[in-house]
């Protein structure tokens, strides 16, 4: 079952609601022993004998679901819907399971409809409340999702799925009173405080984000029984829903420890010590602050780099442009009146104008995306473009007239191939490739 929803498959086998035939009793024994494959086989015998019995169809759907045979499970549940009497108490149960199947098949909107239908039959169905909340969250309605998770907890205080989902959505899922309590528990504000600031909430969000990244387990592993006092606060100890939370002191200790490890990591990549505190992420944000501690951006860059995805830049280094980013930039150029040209066409512009690529880009509004053999070239092609900005595209048209627009293989272009033509050589740039007077 998915990460955030626990399917309450109280299959009718368990409840003993199937007929008393021997095959049904056998299937129930297998199910109770968690031998779902044998339970499936026994039920298949039942379904042959009782083909139209909705109880058998529902139970088959439940077992098929547990065996991850989602298409088959969906088929059995839908068959049950067609054969169940109108006063059946199991409509909510069946629709709820169809919602769970849709979640497994990544059909979020379909799942939402099933859970909603289930709640029409049984407004207090826990699985549907949690499931419906999950689909609302996934479709961007976080506040409504929180409402349904809280409804589920109001009905069943022990429901861990609803509880975990609310914790994941903190601090948004907390009331002002609960936020105040959380800030005090973590020693972000004084115990006697009755108000809090946006800065306090910002600190809480950082700590919560660290918790979701297993910060408590990390510190416990690093320090063990020697974990400093006041680093962890345990809420509801000695209960099945006990929760260990990071305090402000614990968060600061975490950052100190991670910063020390990050420095060792970057130095192991042959980065000289003098460049260590000049590292940035791909957006130019510093990896370390003035105190030598990892910034939020630095934490992300460090974590990604640990996984083999280099996410930092040395002083003067430019970030590599991803294929997706290149396509996005290209679309922006095309929307502004540029036309993409081939490498040979751009080479012809350089040869005929005597301009370097740098000059064409910086002085004549040509554009490039990427580097190396994958570099892409763009030339301004608006009809109202004035000289000298119209010259690069004019040369492209000239090249295409000589060779045909679609004859653009990778044969090198040489000036001697074309001669000087009637107009003579266009001396747009000087011998250094820099823009000169026409």
N, C-alpha and C positions, 0 to 999 in steps of 0.2 A: 504494500500500500504506500501511497505517497508520503512524503516526509511529514507534512503538517496535519494530515487527517487520519485518524484511527478508525478504520471501518468496523462498526459494531455488528459483525456478522453473527448474530445470534440465530444461526441457521436452525430451521425447524427440526433438523435431526436432533440437535441438542435438547430442544424443548419437548421432544417426544410427541410432536403433533402429526407425525406421519401415521399411515395406517399400520395396523398390527401385523401385517404379513411378515413372514420370516425374513424375506430379503431386506425389508425396511429395518427390522431389528438388527440385522447383521450390519447394515450400512451405518447405523447409529453407533454400534460398538466400534467400528473402524474409525469413525469420525472422532469419537471421544478419546481414542488412542492416538489421535493426530495422524492416522494413516489415511490421508485424503485420497490417495490413488485407489486404495482398496474400497474406500467409501464410494468413490466415483463408479467403480465397476459394479458394486452392489446396487447402486441407484439406477444404473443403466438397465439392469434387469427389471427393476421396479417400473421404470418409465415405459418399458415394453408392455408390461401387464396393465399399467394404469396410465396410458398415454395421455388422457385428457385430465388427469388429476392435477390441479394447480399446486397442491402441497408438494407433490413430487417434482414438478417443474421448478418451483421456488428453491427447493433443496438442491436440485441439480445445478441451478444457477449459482447458488452459494458455494458449492464445492468447486465448480469450474472456475469461479473467481479466485478462490484460494490457490488453485493450480495455475493461475495466470493465463487461463484460456478465456480471454476477455470476450472475444467474438461469440464463442459458444455460450458463455454465461449470459451475455446480452440477449441472445436468441431465446434461452430458456425463460428469462425474466419477462421478456415481451410476450412469449407464449402464455405465461401465467396470467398476465394482465388481460388477455383475451378470454380466458376461461374462468377467472375468479368471479364469484358472485358479487353483485353490487354492494352487498353489506359486509364484504370481507374486511377484517381488521388489518389485512396485510398490504394494503395499497401503499401506505407510507413507507413500509419496509422495502417493497419492491422498487419504488421510485428512488429511494435513497441509495439502494445498491446500483441501480442504473446510473445514478450520478457518480458513484465511485468508479464504475467502469469507464465512464466518459472522461474522468480525471486521468485515469491510467492511459487512455488513448489520446491525451492532450487536447480534448474537445471541451474547452473551458465553458463556452457559452451553452453548449448542450448540457453539460453537467449542471450549470446554474438553473436551467429550466427544469431538470429532473428534481433537484433539491427543493426548488420552489413548489413544485407539484406535491412532493412528499409532505412539505410543511402545511399545505392546504388540507391534507388529510389528518396530519398529526403535528400541530404547532410546537409540540415539545419533544419532537424526535431529535435526540442529541446529535446523531451522526449527520443529519440534514442541516441542523443549525450550524455545526462546525463546517460542513462542506459548503453550504451556501455562503458563509462568511469568507471561506477561502476563495471561492469564485469571484466574489465581490472585490476582494483584495487584489486578485490577479488581473481584474479588469479595471483597476484604478480607483475603486471606491473604498478607500481605506477606512474612512470614518464609519461607514455602514457595516463594514466587515467587523470592526471592533464591537459594534452593537450586538451582532449575532454571536460573537465569541463570548461576550458577557452574558447573553441570554443562556447560552449552554452552561456556563459556570453557575448561574443562578439556579438552574435545575439540577445540575450534578456538579457539586463542588470539587469532586475528585477527578474530573475529566482533564487528563494531562494534555490532550491535543489542544483544547481551547486555551488552557493555561499557557502552554508554550507559545502559541500564536500571539497571545496578548503580550507576553514578555518580549517576543521578537519585535513587536510594534511599539515598544516603549521608546520615548516617553509619551508619544501621542495617545496611547491607550490609557494613560493615567489621568485621573482627575487632579485638580489643583491641590487638593488635600493629599492625595497619594504622591504627587510630585514633591511636596514639602517633606513628606515622610521619607521618600527615597533620598532626597538631598541631605537630610539629617543622618540617615543610616550610613551614608557613604562619607560623612564628615566633610561634605562640600560647604555646608553652612553650619552655624552653631546650633546646638540642641535647643536653645531658647528662641531661635528665629521664628517669626511668623510670616515672613515674606521671602521671596526670592527674586533674582534678577534674570534677565536673558543670558547674561554671562554665566550664571550658575547653571542654567539649563544647557548651555553650550558645553560646559564641562561634563555634565551628566551624560549628554549624548556621546561624547568621546569615550567615556568610561563604558557605556552600554555597548558601543561598537567594539571596544576591546574585549568585552565579555563574550560577545557573539563570535569573536575570533579565538575563543578558548584561552583567554588570558589567565583565568583562575587555574586551570589545569597546567598551563605553562609555568606559572610561579610555583605551584605545588611541586612540580617535577624538578624545578631548578633548586628549590630550597628545602623541600621535604619537611621534616619535623622542625627545622630551624627557621621556618617562615616567620618573619618578624611580626610582632604583635600589632594589631590594628590594620593589617594589610587586607584581610578578608572579614566580611561581616556575613554571618549565617542567619538567614531568615527562616522562621518556622522549623527550628532544628528538631530532629528526632521524629519527623513526619515523612510520609512518602513524597510530599511535595516540598521538602526542604530545599532551600536555594542558597548557594554560596555566592556572595556578591563582592565586587571589587570596591574598595574605598578609594578616596583620593590619594591617600598614602600608597596604597597598592598600585594604583595607576602610575604614579610617579616612579615607583620602584620598577614597574614593568618597562616604562620608557627608558629608564637608565640602563637596564639590563639589555634591552633590544638595541639601544644606541651603541653600547659597547660591542655587541656581537656584529652589528652592521659595519662598524669601523673595521673590525677584523676581516669581515667579508670583502669589503671594497679594497682593502689593502692587499688581499690575496689575489685580486684581479689586476695586480701590478699598477695600481693607482698610487702615485707618490703622495706622501703625507701632506705636502703643501697644497695639493689639489683636493684633498678630502672634503674640506668644508666649503668648496666652491662647486660641488656637484649639484646638479639640478635635475628635476624630472623633465619629461618631454614638453611640458608647458612653461619651462623656465622657472618653476618654483624651487626654492632651495631644499635640499634633502636634509641638511642639518641647520639648526638655528644658531644664534650667536653664542649659546651656552654649550654647543656641541651635542645637542640632543636632537633626535629625529623629529622632524615636523610631521604633520598629518600626511602631507604629500610624500615625504621621505619614507614614512612607514609603508605606504602603498608601493613605492618604487622598490624598496628593499624586499618586500614580500614577493613581488612579481619576479625580481631578479633571482631570488632564492629558488624559484621554480624554473629557472632557465630562460626567463623572458627579460632580457636586459631592458631596464626601464629608467636608466639614469644617463646623464650627459656630462662629459668632461668639459672643462672651460674651453669655449670656442667650438665645441662639437655641435653639429646640427642633428636634429632627430631624423631618423629614417622615416620616409613617408610610406604608409601602408597603401596597398592596392585600393582599398575602399576610400582612403583619403584622397588618393590621386584622382579617382573617378569623380569624387565630390568637387574637387578643384576644377577638373576639366569641364564639368557641367556649368560651373560658375563662369568660366571663360566663354563657353559657347553662348551662354545667355547674354553676355555682354557684347556679342558681335564678333567674337573670334572664330576662326576656322582652324581645325587641327590639320597640320600638314605632315608629310613624311620627312624622315631624316634626310633623304636625298634632296627633297624640295628645299629644306632649310639650308642644306649645304650649298645649294645653288644660289640662295640669297647671299650667303657669306662670300662665295666666290665672285659673284657679279657686282656686289656692292663694296667689296674689300673690307666689310665690317666684321669684327669679331662677334662671337655669340654674346659676350658680355655687353658690347655696345648695342647690339640689336635688342637685347632685353632691357637694358637700363635707359637707353636713349630713344629707341624706336618702338617701344611698347609691345615687342614680341614677348612671348611667355613660354616657359618650359615647366614640365612636371616630371619628377623622378630623376634618376641619374643612370650613368652607364649605358649599356645597350638597350635598356628599357625606357630611356628618356623620351618624353613626348613633347611635341612642338606646336605652338599656336601663334597664328598671325592675325592681326586685326583686319577684318574684312568688311567693315561698314562702308556703305557706298559714299557716305559724306566724309570719309577720312581724308584729311588734307596731307599734302607733301610736308615733311618727309615720311609721315607715318603710313602713307598709302604705298610707298615704294616696295616694302617686303612682299605684300600681297600681289603687286603688279609683277614682280619677278616670279612668284609662284605660278601665276597665270601664264607667263612666258614659258616657264619650264613645261607646264602641262600642254601648251600648244605645240611645243617641240616634240614631246614624247607621248602625249596622250595621258589623260588623268589616271588611267588604270595601269599604265606601264611603269610601275614604281618598284621594281625589284631592287635587290641590294647591290647592283653594279655601281662602282664608284663613279662620281661625276667629275670630269676634267674640263677645264676651260677650253682646251684645244678641240674638244668634241664639237663645240658650238661656234667657235670663232667669235669675232667681235660684233657681228650682226651690223645692221645698217646704222643703229644709233651710236655705235662705239661703246667702249667700256664706261659704265656708270661709276664715277669716282665719288661715291657717297662718303667713303671713309678714307683716311690716309694710310700710309704704309704700316702704321702701328695698329691699324684696325679701329682707330678712334674716329668719331664723327667729324667730318670736315665740311667746308663750305661747298655747296653744290656748284 
